[in-house]
Amino acid sequence: MMLSIKGLLLLPAMAAALRFPASNQISRRSAVSKLIQTSTATVASGAASPILMPPSVANAADSVTQVTLNSKNKKSFPLASFGLQVYDDDTAYRLTLTALEVGYRNFFASVLAGNQKGFARAVKDSGIPRDDLYICGTVLSNRVNGEEAAYKKTKQGCLENMSAMSAGNIDKLDMIMLDYPGPNDDSIRGQWRAFEEMKSKEGTVDDLAVSNFDGSQLDALMTNPDATKPTVNQLPFSVANHPQGLLDYNTKRDILVQSWSPLSRVLPRYGNALDAIGKNYGKSAAQVGLRWIVQRGAAFSTQSKKKSHFEEDLKVFDFVLSDDEMAKIGQLAAAGVL
């Protein structure tokens, strides 16, 4: 999921709960490696990965700030999102107000952060109309095995989201996201059944999404031809981590990739190179890294505690990197699995 939540703080501790071989030594790299290896069997070894985008978001490569998801939701999905991290409700309240002030309208409030109530209160106190905001909650139910057990655990998580959001009089979410896939296909289908009921029966959410799903796990959701297709798959996609096929297996299913770790390993490794390109546009290394993600056809969710960084991360839609610059940036890290 998000930079600190999954990229740095929680992923190592929760790795055994992922749908990968259990091991105390599993790292984010090996988890992502497994994710890609199971999703790119049809990609020729060594072949260049084309820049592809889901048909419904094909305009993301232009200077567009929001897109229409495959659900055809009338409310557009802003490409830039603020993702709350692991801190208390008071901090979440303050940072949400800052993000709203500088112009963020897409918010990722993960249950893993433990501060949905603080976020919700900030939304209420901001005075910004609820219809102007796109709000995503999450459910963590990947440790439960079996369809019925996964269904019940996910159902519980859906209710917990709505209870926390009620602190800000939020009675409907724009999106609900599975933090991780269950341990097998039956469990994944149980998770998804609870989501579909939240959408169709309770009417408390519009769009359904996933995180850290490979191609086979996405397909497990769609064995029923009437199943609701995921709109977004949140993955660790960035200048530092873009294995061949990562975008492709989502693009082929018309699913938008949202980066949950857009800058975590980028600036320490490639900051100088990105800064040199940014000088052509009066942009920072961080802005170039985020712009590269957008032009690849993906969205991103960033986090910050400084107002200046909030503002900086939003100012990536007023310039376009050249094809040559895109290629150079793409070559900074090996295109294979990291």
Buried (B, 14 or more C-beta within 10 A) or exposed (E): BBBBBBBBBBBBEBBEBBBBEEEEEBEBEBBBBBBBEBBBEEBEEEEEBEBBBBEBBEEBBEEEBBBBBBBEBEBBBBBBBBBBBBBEBEBBBBBBBBBBEBEBBBBBBBBBBBBBBBBBBBBBEBEBEBEEBBBBBBBBBBBBEBBEBBBBBBBBBBBBBBEBBEBBEBEEBBBBBBBBBBBBBBBBBBBBBBBBBBBEEEEBBBBBBBBBBBBBBBBBBBEEEEBBBBBBBBBBBBBBBBBBBBBBBBBBBBBBBBBBBBBBBBBEEBBEBBBEBBEEBEBBBBBBBBBBBBBBBBBBBBBBEEEEBBBBBBBBBEBBBEEEBBEBBBEBBEBEBB
